[in-house]
Amino acid sequence: MADDTVGELCPRPAAGTLQQVPIFHYHGHRLAYSQHGSGDRPIVLLHGLLLSQRMHLPLARDLAERGNRVITLDLLGHGASDRPRDMWRYSMTFFGDQVVALLDELGIPEAVVMGTSLGANTTLEVASLAPERLRGMVIEMPVLDNALLACAVAFTPLLVGLTFGEPVMRFVQRAARAIPEDRVPWAANVVLDGLRQDPGPSAAILQGLFFGRIAPHRTERRTFEAPALVIGHRRDPVHPFSDAGMLADELPHGRLLEAESIVELRFSPDRLTNEIASFLDACWAPRVQAGRRRRAAG
């Protein structure tokens, strides 16, 4: 069950409904989040580019039923969070800092962080900024060295369309907002959330990401000590399996898990959800903490 008792409440503007989510303030902007479950095993779930925390709702509920405190976050410019039009406000590093700010807001000293695509790279930024706050990482479909050409091919037309075709995109926005949430399936709403947003800030997000670093350098990634489950699949050119495999090899405590496709975790979740739940159990096992103390003492 979602716990909306922490933080100021605000409407979820992505679909124009009166549904409310708790928020906290980050550098003058409001960031929206939701909580599922309770307890002392927090995990933060991070969405993909131009999507919202809604994409992880089924996984959040499933992991909460298994005894985890699950927090889903709308990064700046996404979902129900504020959406400034300034491109300089968007970068992977800033997104990572927003996750640390969320942990501070909720008084969580240490958490497992899981991200998909944009969220995967944001998770790596958390490892760079505040490794002591990470109990573990689940990195689904990272975007690294081997993805640059495919990303340029996929997202440059979208950037141009959002920037120079804003009047047309506003028409698309109005049409998407006219579709009631309760009339379409969950998966359709995940996609529609991106279309329901003002195209101007969406263009600013892409511009900010194009001009910033995509992820910590591989020399830095090799120093990340947190246990990591890296998920990839072979049929995705934007998130090539070679990036997932490379990252699993680079991380000192990384393990690679191959998925059937991008939709497996959302539509046929049993196998991957069980793998993630088992990974969380291992992260929170007492032996992990004892091992860290031994390394610190050494």
Rosetta blueprint (number, residue, H / E / L):
1 M L
2 A E
3 D L
4 D L
5 T L
6 V L
7 G L
8 E E
9 L E
10 C E
11 P E
12 R L
13 P L
14 A L
15 A L
16 G L
17 T L
18 L L
19 Q L
20 Q E
21 V E
22 P E
23 I E
24 F E
25 H E
26 Y E
27 H L
28 G L
29 H E
30 R E
31 L E
32 A E
33 Y E
34 S E
35 Q E
36 H E
37 G L
38 S L
39 G L
40 D L
41 R L
42 P E
43 I E
44 V E
45 L E
46 L E
47 H L
48 G L
49 L L
50 L L
51 L L
52 S L
53 Q H
54 R H
55 M H
56 H H
57 L H
58 P H
59 L H
60 A H
61 R H
62 D H
63 L H
64 A H
65 E H
66 R L
67 G L
68 N L
69 R E
70 V E
71 I E
72 T E
73 L E
74 D L
75 L L
76 L L
77 G L
78 H L
79 G L
80 A L
81 S L
82 D L
83 R L
84 P L
85 R L
86 D L
87 M H
88 W H
89 R H
90 Y L
91 S L
92 M H
93 T H
94 F H
95 F H
96 G H
97 D H
98 Q H
99 V H
100 V H
101 A H
102 L H
103 L H
104 D H
105 E H
106 L L
107 G L
108 I L
109 P L
110 E L
111 A E
112 V E
113 V E
114 M E
115 G E
116 T E
117 S L
118 L H
119 G H
120 A H
121 N H
122 T H
123 T H
124 L H
125 E H
126 V H
127 A H
128 S H
129 L H
130 A L
131 P H
132 E H
133 R H
134 L E
135 R E
136 G E
137 M E
138 V E
139 I E
140 E E
141 M L
142 P L
143 V L
144 L L
145 D H
146 N H
147 A H
148 L H
149 L H
150 A H
151 C H
152 A H
153 V H
154 A H
155 F H
156 T H
157 P H
158 L H
159 L H
160 V H
161 G H
162 L H
163 T H
164 F H
165 G L
166 E H
167 P H
168 V H
169 M H
170 R H
171 F H
172 V H
173 Q H
174 R H
175 A H
176 A H
177 R H
178 A L
179 I L
180 P L
181 E H
182 D H
183 R H
184 V L
185 P L
186 W H
187 A H
188 A H
189 N H
190 V H
191 V H
192 L H
193 D H
194 G H
195 L H
196 R L
197 Q L
198 D L
199 P H
200 G H
201 P H
202 S H
203 A H
204 A H
205 I H
206 L H
207 Q H
208 G H
209 L H
210 F H
211 F L
212 G L
213 R L
214 I L
215 A L
216 P L
217 H L
218 R H
219 T H
220 E H
221 R H
222 R L
223 T L
224 F L
225 E L
226 A L
227 P L
228 A E
229 L E
230 V E
231 I E
232 G E
233 H L
234 R L
235 R L
236 D L
237 P L
238 V L
239 H L
240 P L
241 F H
242 S H
243 D H
244 A H
245 G H
246 M H
247 L H
248 A H
249 D H
250 E H
251 L L
252 P L
253 H L
254 G E
255 R E
256 L E
257 L E
258 E E
259 A L
260 E L
261 S L
262 I L
263 V L
264 E H
265 L H
266 R H
267 F H
268 S L
269 P L
270 D H
271 R H
272 L H
273 T H
274 N H
275 E H
276 I H
277 A H
278 S H
279 F H
280 L H
281 D H
282 A H
283 C H
284 W L
285 A L
286 P H
287 R H
288 V H
289 Q H
290 A H
291 G H
292 R H
293 R H
294 R H
295 R H
296 A H
297 A H
298 G L
